[in-house]
C-alpha cells in the first residue's frame, strides 16, 4: 500500500482542535456571564432608559407605569380607584352642600360611592441605596393628582313647622373632581431572578378645590423592560 504524506496535515488538525477548544471555552464563558446577568437583570447604567408597568395595592389600587430616563430621574403615571372607605367622613361633609329651604331641612342618612377614580402624574428623583443591599434605591416624587368622584346620597326631608313630618326622598347624586399637588417618598428594590421591581411608597395629597388633605400609600410590582 502506498501512503501519501500531506504537508501540514497534522498541524491543520491540531489547529482545528485548538480552535474548537477555544470556541468551547468562549461559549462556556458567555453562558456564565449571561447567567450572572440574570441575577440582577435591570438598571445597568449602560442600558437606560427602562420602562416598567405593573400594579399597586393600597390607596389607590392602580395600574402603574414608570419611565426610567436615567439612574437619577424617572416619570410615572398611575391610574386606578381610591380606597373609598378612607374618605367616608369627607363624603358625609360634602352632603352639607345641598341647601335647605325655608320650609324643609335635609338630613343625611347615608351615601354610596359609585366612582372614585384617581389619575396621578409625577416626576421622581432616585437616591442610591446602601452598597450592602444591592438593588435597593429610595426616591422622592412630586406631581399632580386628579380624582373623578360620583357619590349617591340618601336623605330625609323634614318640615320645619309642626308636625315636622320626615319624608324619605329619592337618592341624589353629587359629582366633583378634587385635584392638587402630590408629594411622594418611596423605596424600590430590583435584585431578583426576573426583570421585576418591588416598591413601597407613601404620598401626601393636598386638594386645592375641596381642601382635602390625605395620606396615601401602597405597595406593588412592576415588570421592567
N, C-alpha and C positions, 0 to 999 in steps of 0.2 A: 504494500500500500504506500502510495506516495503522499507525503504530508506537505502541506503548504504553510509557510510562515508569513503572516501579515504583519508588517511593521506597525508597532503601536497598538496592536490589538489588545494586548494585556493592559497597557496603560489606559486605553479608552474604557475598558471595563471597570478599571479601578476608579476612573474619574466619574463614570456614570453612577457607580455605587456610592461614591463620596457625595455627589450632588443629591442623590436620592436621600442619603442620610441627613444631609444639611437641610433639605426641604422638610424632612420629617421632624427635625428639631424645631424648625421655624413654625411648623403647624402646631406643634405642641405648645410652643411659647405663645403663639397668637391665641389659642384657645384658653390658655391660662390667664392671659390678660383680659380676655373677654369675660371670663368667669369672674374675675376680680372686679370688673367694671359693673357687673350686675349687683354687687353688694351695695353700692351707692350710685344708682343709675341716673340721678338727676342733679341739676345745679352744679355742673362743672363750669368753670369760668369761661372756657373756650367755646361753650355750646349755647350761650344766651343768644336770642331770647327764648324763653319757655312759655308754655301755656298750661293752665290747669283748669279742670272742670270737675265738679263734684256736688256734694250736698252738705248742708249744715243743719244740725238738730239743736233746737233751742228757741230763742225769740230773736228773729223769726226762724221758722222752719223754711229753708230756702235752697234753691239751686244757686250754686256759687261758681263764678268764673274769675280767674285771675291771669293777667298778662305780666310775666316776669321780664321786664325790659332789660334790666341789668342785675348785678348782685345786690345792689342797694335799693333800686326803685321798682315798684310794681303798680299796676292799676287793677281795680277789681269791681265787679258788678254782682250784686245779689238780688234775687227776686223770689219772693215766697209769701208765706202767710204768717202774720204775727200770732203770738200766743194770747188770744183774746181774753182769756181768764185773768191775765195780769192787768187788764185795762178796765175791769168791771166798774170800779169807783169812778173812773173818768167818764165812762159812758153814762152812768147814772147822773152825774153832774151835768152832762150835756142836755138832759131832759129839761132842765130849767130854761132852756132857750125857747121852749114852746110857751107862748104867752097866755096868761089867764085873761078872762074877760071881766067886765063889770058885774056879771051875774053868776059866773061859774069859776071854779078852781079846778085845775088839773092835778091829779095825784098820781105819782109814779107807782106802777105795780111791778114792772119787770122789763127786760129787754132781751132781744135775740140778735146776735151778730150774724148778719148774712154774709158779709165780706169784710175782710181786713187784710188787704194785700199790701205788701211792702216792696218798694224799689229803692235800692241803695247803690250809689256810685262813689268810690273812694280812691285816693292815692295813698301809697304805702312807702314807708322808708324802713329798710331792713337793717338790723344790727346783728352782727355775727355773734353766735353763742360761744360758750367756753370750749376750748380745744378738747377737754376731757369728754365732752358729749358731742360726738360727731353728728352733723346733720341737723343740729338744733339752732334756730335763729329766732330772735324777737323782732317785732315790727310795731311801728306806730302808723296810724292812718287817720286821715281827715277827709271829709266828703259831705255829701248831701243825701238826705233820706226823704222820701215821699210815701205817705200811706193813703190808700184808697179805701174808705170805710163806708159801709152801709149797715145801719142799725135799725131794727124794728122795735118800737116801744108799745107796750100795753099799759093802759092807764084808766083811771076813773075820772068822770066829770061830776063834780059836786056843786050843787046850788049854793050860792052864798046866803040866800034867805031861807028861813024855815019853810018847809020841814027838812031842808038840807038833803035832798034826795041825791043818792050816788048812783050814777049810771055807768056801766061798762061801755066803753067806746071801741070802735074798730081800731086795730093797730095802725099806728102812723110810722112812717119811715123817715129817717134823717140820714143824709149823705154828706160827708165832709172829707177834706184832704189835708190833714196835718203835714207840715213839711218844715225842714230846717237842717242845721248843721249836725254832723255826727263825728265824734272822735273815738278812735279805736286803739286798744292795746292788745297784742296777741303774741302767741308762740306758735311756731311751725316746725315740725320735725319731719325730715325726709332721709331716712337711712334704712330703707327696707330692701327686701329682695325683689320688689316690684316697683315700678315707677309711680309711686303714690306719695302723698304728703298728708300728715295728720296735723290738725291745727285746733287750737282753742283760743277764743278771743272774747273780750268784753268791750261794749261800746256805751257811750253816753249820747243820747239823742235829745236835742232841745228843739221843740216845735215853736216856730215863730208865729203861727196863726192861732193855735189853741192854748199856747202857754204850757204845754205838757213838758215834763222833764222825766225821761225814762232811762233806766239802766237796762241794757240788753246784752245778750251773750249767747254763745253756743259753741259746739264742737263738731268737727266733721272731717271728711276725707276728700282729697282731690286726686284725680288721675292726671299726671303731668306728662306732657308730650312736647 
